[in-house]
Amino acid sequence: MKQFYNTLFINNRFFYNLGFIALLFIVGFFIPVLFVISKALLLVLVILTLADIIILYNTQNAITLKRLLPKRLSNGDANKITLDVQNLYQFPAHITIIEELPYQFQKRDFNFQCIVKTKSNKELKYTLTPTERGVYLFGNVNVYASSPLHLATKKYVLGEEKKIKCYPSFLRLREFDFKAFTSETVAYGTKKIRRIGHSLEFEQIKEYVSGDDIRTLNWKATAKRNQLMVNQYVEEKAQPVYAIIDKGRAMQLHFNNISLLDYAINATLAISNIILRKQDKSGMLTFSKTLEDWVVAESRNSQMTLISEALHNISTDFSESDFSTLYAVIKRKITHRSLLILFTNFETIDGLNRQLPYLRALAKNHLVLIVFFKNTQLETLIANHKNTIEGVYDSIIAEKFMYEKKKIVKELKKYGIQSVLTSPENLTSDTITKYLELKSRGLF
């Protein structure tokens, strides 16, 4: 009986009708005919309501629901979720579904309304875009079913509580794969840049055909075979590449509800996948006061799993990042020349100058690529706030900060340090493009 009371709800339609009948009773004191009609209508309303309750409770488990959740969530991406509702009633059911979403989304009114035909099912699809990593707890699904009379409603508590981990963005890996291994990269010059240094490995000697580079002619083989022979080369492979993530307070700034740290984590997962697909060795580490989450650069099959788990477990740190410790540990542990992709953020040239000695020291033994962020809010401020004197001052200050970013790029270039200045939303694609460019140029 307790369960009956907990699951039964009387709809507004019943109370509207009851209020109308009460009005007729009042008027019936003056018009006796209406008083009789009022009693008859009240009796009809009670009978219909009881009949509605009976047909709702006559069928056990008349409404069933399956919630199809992904095995894991992809941070910053639209994750698809499906609710499959089945109606076993002998009438079309008016359904209201209230989904208990994880607290991270801060939504308490997430609901659907639909009509499910007799003995049929209906799929309801929606997407969720998480903005932080961690564990997401999905609660029960509350389903409220009504008959066409719509006088009473029965509540069903369906679905099961389920915890799902949210990992760095993995849904877009295939998209970045496609960009990296198609001719689209030609637009950025990654296939037409002159190769320098010892960026090629000897593969074989073959006969010369029209179009081969005559500079690769092998004169000894030509003399032996009495026909032109050329050396064939391929790109050097198995080059170590490390993604280094600064998780200090400079990376706690948020854009589109996602922190710069999470943008860097998503980019690291994507670039690691491209590095391995290019047959280089991929590794990563994080730092603030100390170096943590170290994954040695390898090209084994399980490398992506190791990197993904390490990225998922990264916790934020609001302390000042120690670049001296970064330099000391890398000098001791990374003995082979490697590409170091450092995700950090410098707002001013003074901020760079404090860390520049350590970056220059790293650049002596490795190819260093600094990836830092444009402040897109400054661009909006410059574009939209020039109509008042105060707005003009704000725009001038914003332009000053943007100019500082450009000075940082020039300062890094002066010391042979590569850099990428990009907006947070373009971080992954711009970093991949820069890696392909550096690889094509044979700089590491």
N, C-alpha and C positions, 0 to 999 in steps of 0.2 A: 504493500500500500504506500509505503514511503517513496518507493521508486516511482510509483504512479504519480504522486503529487509533485515530485521533483522534475518529471518530464512533461507534465501537462501545462500548457499555457493557453489562456483564453485570448482570442484575437481582438483587435480594436473594432472589427465589424460587429461583434456581439455587443460591445458597449455602446456603439453608435445606435444600434437598433434598440437597445434597452433604454437609452436616453430618449429616443423618439417616442417609445411606448409610454415612458413616464410623463412625457409632455401631454400625450393623449389622455392619460389618467387625470391630469390636472384640469384639462379642458372638459373631461367627462363629468366633472362635478356640476358643470353648467349645462352640458348637453348629454343627457343620459345614454343616448345611442352610442356615442363615442366611448363611454365607459365600458359598455359591453364589448365593443370592438377591441378596446385596449386589452381586456382580459383574454380575448381570443388570440390576439397577436402575441401576448406574453406566453400563452400556452404553446403556440406554434414555435416561438423562438426557443423555449426550453426543450421542446421535443427535437427540433433540428440540431440544437447544440449537443444534446445527449447522443443523437444519431451520429453526429460528426465524430464525437469522442469514441463511440463504439467502433466505427469503421476504421478509425486510426489505430486503435489498439487491438483490433480483431486479428490482424496479421502480425505474427512475430517476426522481428528482424526484416521488416518490409523494405527498409532502405539500407543498402550496403555501399561501402565506399573503399576504393583503393587509392592510396596516395603514392605516386611514382616519383621518388626522389633520386637525384644523381648520387653516385657513390661518394663524391666529394664535390665541394663547391669551388668555383674558380673566382678568385678575388678580382673585383673590378669589371667582371663580365656579366652578361645577362644569362643566368642559369635557368633552364626550362624545368618546370614542375607541372605534373599532370594530376588532376583529380578525376577519377572514373566513378561516377555515381550510377547506381542501379536501383530501379523502382520495381518492386514486386507487388505493389498495390493493384487493385482492380480498377483504378481510376488514375488519371493524370495527377501527379503530385506537384504541388507548388513548393519548391525547395529554396531555403536560404542557408548558405554555408558560411560559417565563420571559422576562418583558419587561424590557429594559434601559432603565429610566426615567432622565430627566435627574437629575444629581446633586443638584439643588435639593430634590428630594423625599426624599432620604436613605432610599430603600427598595431593599434588595438581595434581598428575598425575595418580590417581587411575581410571583405565578404563578397559573396556571389549570390545572385538570385536568378533562378531559372525554373522552367517547367519540364519535368521528365515524363514522357509518355508511359502508358501502361505497359508493364512487362518489358521495359527497355532500359537502356543505359545512355548516359551522356558524359562526354569528356569535356572538362574545363581545364584550360591551360593558362598559366601565367608565368612570369619571369621574376626572378629576384637578383638584384645586383649588390652583393656584399662589398663593403668598403674597408674591411679589416680582416686579417687572418685570425684564426682561432677555431673554437668549437661552437657550432650552432645547434641549439636544441629546438627541434620542432615538437610542439605539443600535440594535443588531440585535435580532431576536426569536429566541430559542433554543427550538426545538421538539424534544421528545423523543417518538418514536413507538414503540409496542410492539404486538405481535400479541396475540391472546387467550391464547397460551401464556405470555406475560409472562416469558420467560426472558432475553431480550436486548432492548436498546433502541438505536435509531439516532437520532443527533442531526442536526438540520437547523438551519443558521444562515440565517435568512430575514429579510426586511425590509431596509430600507436606513437608514443613518444620516441623520437629517434635523434641521436646525436650524429652530426656530420661535420667533418673537418673541412675548413676552408683553406685551400692551398694557393700559392701564387698563381697568377693567370696562366692557365695551360690550354684554355679553349682556343686561343688564337695562335698556337704554335704552328698549326698546319698553314694558316694564312701567311705567317712570316717565312715558313719553309718555301712556299710558292714564290714569294717575292725574291727570296735569296737565290733560288735555283732556276729563275727564268730570265729572259732577256730584258726584263724591266730594269735590272741594275745597270744596263748600258746607259740609261738616261743620267745616271749619276757619275758616269765616267769610270766605273770600276773595271771595265774590260778593255779600255783603250789607253790606260795610263801606262807610260813607259816603265818597264821593269828595271830595277837597279840592283846592284849588289849581287850576291850569290843566292838568288831566290828560286833557282831551278835545280832539279835533280835529274841526272842523266837516266834515260830510260832504255833507249836502244839506238842502233844505227840502221837507217833505212835508205832506200833509193830516193833520189831527189825527184820531186814532182813539181810541176808549175805551181808557184805560189809559196813554196817553202822559203824560209829566210836564208839567203845565201851566206850570211855570216855564220851559219851553223855547219857549213861544209866541212867534212872530215877528209882532209887531203890524203892522209895515209890510206884510209879505206878506199878512197877514190882511185889511188894509184894501184892498189891490189886488185880491185874489181874492174878497172878500166871503164868505169862509169861514175857519174856524180853520186856521192853518198853524203848524207847529212846526219848530224846527231839530233835525236829527238829528246826533248826534255819535258818534264812534268813539274807542276808546282811542288815545292817542298811541303811535306805533310808532317803530322805529329809534332807541331809546334805548340809549346805550352802557353795557354792563355788563362789568366786569372781575373775573375771579376771581384773587385774589392768594394765592399759597401760600407760607407761611413754611416754609423747609426747613432751619432751624437745629436745634440740638440739642433744643429743646423738642418737636419733632415726631418724635423717634426712639423714643418710648415705644411698646411693642407691646401690642396687644389681639387675642386669638385668632390669634396668630402674624403679624398684619399691622400694620405701623407706622402711626402717625397720619398720617404723610406720604402713604402709599399710600391711606389712607382719603380724605384730602383730594384726591388726584389722581383717584380714582374718582368722587368727588362733583363735581369740576370738569368732567369729561367729560360727566356726566349733566346738570348744570345748564346747560352750554353748549348742549347739544342742545335743551333746553326753551327757552332764551333765543332761539335761532334760530327755533324753531317758533313762538314768540310774536312773531316778526318784529322783535325787537330786535337790536342789534349785540353780538356776543359777542367778548371778548378775554381774555387771561390774561397773567400774569407770575409769576415766582418771585423770592425774595430771601432772602439771609442777610446776608453782608457787602456784596454788590453785587446789583443787579437783573439777572436773566437770563431766558432763555426768553420773551422778550417777543413776544406776538402781538397786533397792533393790533386793536381791536374793529371788526369788519365783519360784514356779513350776506350775504357772497357764498357761492356753492355749495361752494367748496373750504374754507370756514372750519373745518368739523369735522375735515377731514383735517389741516390745519395744527395745530390744537389737539391732536389725538390724537398726532401725531408729536412735538410739543413736550413733551407729558406723558410719553411713552414714554422720552424721553432725559433726564429729570430725574435728577440724581444727588444723593445725600444729602450733607449738610454738617453737621458737628457743632459748628460755631462759633456764637457768640452773634449773633442776628439784629440788624441795624442798622436800626431804624425811622426814624432821622433821614435816612438815605440814601433809604429808601422815600419819605418825604415830599418830599424835594428833587426826586427824579426825576419823581414823579407831578405835582408842581406845574408842572414845566417841560414835560412831555410830554402830559399829559391836560388840555387846556384847556376842554373842554366838561363841564358837570355830568354826572356818571356815578354809577352804582351800583357801589361797590367792595365785593366780597365777600371778606373777609380770613379765610383759614383759618389759625389759629394756636392757641396753647394758653397760657393763664395759670393757674398753680396757686395763686397768692396775690395778695392785693390790692396788696402791695408790688411784685410783678412787673408788675402793670398800671400802677401809678402811675409807674414808670420810663418807660413808653412812652406814657402818657396825653397828654402835651403834643403829641406828633406826631399821635396819633389825632384829638385835638380840632382841630388845624390842618387835617387832611384833611377833617374834617366841615364846615368852613366853606364849602368849595367843592363838596363831593360828599356823596352819601348813603353813609355807611359802615355796613356790616353785618359785625360781628365774629362768626365762627363758631368756638367752642372746645368743649372736650370734658369730659364728665363722666368721672370715674374710676370705672368700674363695679366695679372690684375693691374699692373702699372700701365700696360698698353691700353686697357679699358679706361683707366683714369685719364690718360693723355687724350684719348679720342672723345671723351664725353664731358669733360669738365673745364671747358674754356670759355664759358659764357659769363662768368663772374670773375672779379678780381681774385677772390679766394681760389676759384677753380684754376686760374692762370698760374698762381703760385704753386698749387698742387701739381699741375702739369709740368712745370719747370723742375720741381724736385724729382718727379717720376722720371723725367728725361735724364736727369743727372745720374740716377741709379742705373738706368739702362745703359748709359754711356760707360759707367764703371764696369759693367759686364763685358762690354766690347774691349775695354782696356785690359781686362783680365786675359781675354783670348790673345791679344797682341803680346802681352807680357810672357805668356806661356810659350808662344811661338818663337819668341826671341831666344829661348833657352832650349829649343828643339823638343818641346813637350807638345804632343798632339792634344787637341781639345774638341769637344762638342758642346755647343751652347744651344739648348733645345727647350721647347715647352714640355711640360710634364706629359701631356697626352701624346706627343710625338717622340717620347724618349726611346721607346723600344725600336721603332723603325729607323730613327736616325742613328742609333748606336750600331745596329746591324749593318747599315749602309757604310758607316765609317770603318767597321771591322773588315768588310769586304774590300773596301778601298785600300786599306793598309796591307791586306793580304795580297791584293793584286799588284801593288807597288813593290812587294817583297821587302817591306821594312822590318819584318821580324821573321 
